[in-house]
């Protein structure tokens, strides 16, 4: 199907980027992780950002094809470059990937051999690079989908994003099978290869026999007993076969989507505080500095800016929200499109 083809292509793209930066990591010498990282960081950034932009382009094409499949019209083009250079949390790529160095150095300090520490750093770098690239594609799919619905070419509503789970998916992904609100952040663990497909008008029939699963129960029932035991554990699968809710069974081992030591920043989104609300509680948003310097066309359009002590270029004083923040705070698809255009993600 269209979704499975896109998912496979997305995985191949992220794997190529991960392998590419992994080869660069092999140039790092165990005696000086920091010096080695400084030498390869510019190339690492270039390859990951190029992967993000490619993922965004492919995600937009896929989203428009999915809309057409359901009788809708494709929306306006997105700015693929706007999806590169930052993680979905708004952090810059190179500092995020530096976790590979901190992981290796931490293991050495705890007494591990340099060789094993080097391999651990390699694993973290490859994992993070691939996930960052896939995240850019997911953000582009959501942005292009909402923008397409706003095109006004045909009367319709947009309510859901179907989670397309990877064949053989783990239990954490399996319980998320089916439909979800487009405003929700895409939950994933490090290395997750699930993807999304837009659904309009709540019409599930167009996806019949396409390999999608409307619920965790439907996915569970599609598996052989051996696969059920593998994915959900023998005890968990036995409980589900005897009437237990798959979601409750898996969530009994809650915490699987939180931050992990192997990938310190790839769990739940972590917003930044920009102020306080009227009731005194912190005002938290997902924002980025990427694209806010005056080298960016979006920043120049804001017509404001200041040069900080650590900045080579002037930056806009306008906070730039991430697509995930926009989806979360917008009450309607129309408002989401308005904000996606305002912050330079959609034409």
C-alpha positions, 0 to 999 in steps of 0.5 A, a space after each residue: 500500500 501507499 503507506 507501507 511503501 512510504 514507511 519502507 522508503 523512510 526507513 531506508 533513508 534514515 538508515 542511510 544517514 545513520 550509516 553515513 554518520 557512523 562511518 564518520 564516527 569511525 574517524 574519532 580516536 578513543 584517546 580524545 573523543 572531544 577533538 575527534 568530534 570537533 573534526 567530524 561535527 560539520 560533516 555530521 550536521 551536513 548529512 543529517 540536515 540533508 536527510 531531514 530536508 529529503 525526509 520532509 520533501 518525501 513526507 509532503 509528497 506522500 501526504 498529498 498522495 494520501 489526501 488524493 487517495 481519499 478524494 481530497 485535493 493536495 494542499 500548498 507546498 511546504 518549505 522542506 528546508 524549514 524542517 532541517 537543522 533542529 530536532 522535533 524539540 527545537 534543539 540544534 542537531 549537533 549539540 543533540 548528537 553530541 550525546 554520542 560523545 558524552 555516552 562514550 566518555 561516561 563509560 570510560 569514566 566508569 571503567 569500561 574499555 575504550 573500545 566498548 565505549 567507542 562502540 556505545 558512542 557509535 550506537 547512540 550517534 547512529 540511533 539519534 541520527 536516524 530518529 531525527 531524520 524520521 522525525 522531520 518526515 513525520 512533522 512534514 506529513 502532519 503539516 502538509 496534511 493539515 495544509 491540504 485540508 485547508 486548501 478549500 477544494 472540496 468540503 471535508 473535515 480532517 480529524 485523525 492521523 492513522 499510526 501505521 505500525 511497522 510490521 513486527 512492531 513492539 508492544 509499545 507501538 502496537 497499543 498505539 495502532 489505529 487513529 489518533 488526534 492530529 494535534 497529539 505529539 507522535 509518540 515513539 521510542 528511540 529507533 521507532 519506525 512507525 509512520 502516519 497517514 492522514 484520515 479525512 471524514 472518519 471514513 475507514 473503508 478506504 483503508 480496508 485490506 491495506 494493512 492498517 489496524 484500527 486498534 491494538 486488539 485488531 493488531 493482536 488478533 492479526 498475529 500468530 500465537 507465537 508472534 503474540 508471545 514474542 511481542 507482548 511476552 508470554 504472560 501478557 499475550 496469555 492475559 490478552 487472549 483471556 480478555 485483558 485490554 492490550 493497552 492496560 497490559 503493556 502500560 503496566 510496564 509504564 515508562 517505556 517512552 520516557 528518556 533512556 540512558 542510551 538515547 538521553 533526549 529521544 523520549 517524550 518531548 521536553 518543552 522550554 519555559 518562556 514565561 508564566 501564565 496568569 495563575 503563576 504556572 510556567 508557560 511552556 512551548 516547543 520552540 527552536 532557534 533554527 531558522 531565526 538568524 537573518 540568513 533565513 528568509 523567514 527571520 528577515 520577514 519578521 523585521 526585528 532582530 538583535 545580535 547576541 554576544 554569542 551570535 555571528 548573525 542577528 536573530 529575530 526576537 520572534 520566538 519560532 514555534 515547532 510544528 509539534 507545538 503548533 499542532 498542540 495549541 491550534 484548536 482547528 485545522 484552519 488555525 493550524 495552517 495559519 500558524 504553519 504559514 506564519 512560522 515558515 513551514 508552509 507557503 
